[in-house]
Amino acid sequence: MNILEVSDLSKNFNLHILNDKKIEALKNINFTMKEGEIIGLTGKSGSGKSSLMKCIYRSYLASGGEIIYNAKAGKIDLVKATDHEIIQLRKTEITYCSQFLSVIPRVTAVEVVCENLFRAQKEKSQAREMAKEMLEKLGLPTSLWDAFPVTFSGGEQQRINVARAIIASPRFLLIDEPTASLDQKTKDVVVDLILSLKRNGTSVLCISHDEYTLDRLVDRRLALHLGEIEQLQGIAG
């Protein structure tokens, strides 16, 4: 069963400071995604990968086309859905993990990781224990668990970001460069955690420039070039 069906998707930006110059970030995007599948979004910087992911998450409103998401309650067009419907899907089914950690300054690492568990109405003490287990798996020193992530290194912040995204086992995960800034050992841990999500039914759309991560993680690749799909590549295994 398909979890996502993207048809004739386009996204334009009008640059008002440049006499309304129009930039076509995405055009004629068509693809489907199966439930439990992991697709890698590849392409050079500026090819449209992030724009596509943000249109699906609805951070960007697409200029045209359809994004049909097969939610638990039925199919919904993410282009036409109301803000209330999008907010509900984000609470219950869809998680987006950007490349960079964005948090309130004086919130501890454990509390950041607990965020999605609290949305899922997990009891506070249980959520904290689950968060600590996740941080331990990702190799974050225990001395940092109750520290503020804004003071962490890039690699440490990346671990917090990934932990927060995957801990509540979302039905559909959008994740941007999950292994950037990570050492090889932690890279393998992150890949294994995402593959574990897949085994439990999570569908994953992943942006990555890391060939090692792509080879280990994805079922197939969706390559973008200048806002269009360049090629579809199947990955054996």
Sequence and secondary structure as in RCSB ss.txt:
>XXXX:A:sequence
MNILEVSDLSKNFNLHILNDKKIEALKNINFTMKEGEIIGLTGKSGSGKSSLMKCIYRSYLASGGEIIYNAKAGK
IDLVKATDHEIIQLRKTEITYCSQFLSVIPRVTAVEVVCENLFRAQKEKSQAREMAKEMLEKLGLPTSLWDAFPV
TFSGGEQQRINVARAIIASPRFLLIDEPTASLDQKTKDVVVDLILSLKRNGTSVLCISHDEYTLDRLVDRRLALH
LGEIEQLQGIAG
>XXXX:A:secstr
 EEEEEEEEEEEEEEGGGTTEEEEEEEEEEEEEETT EEEEE STTSSHHHHHHHHHTSS  SEEEEEEEETTEE
EETTT  HHHHHHHHHHTEEEE SS    TT  HHHHHHHHHHHTT  HHHHHHHHHHHHHHTT  GGGTTS GG
GS HHHHHHHHHHHHHTT  SEEEEE TTTT  HHHHHHHHHHHHHHHHTT EEEEE   HHHHHHH SEEEEEE
TTEEEEEEE   
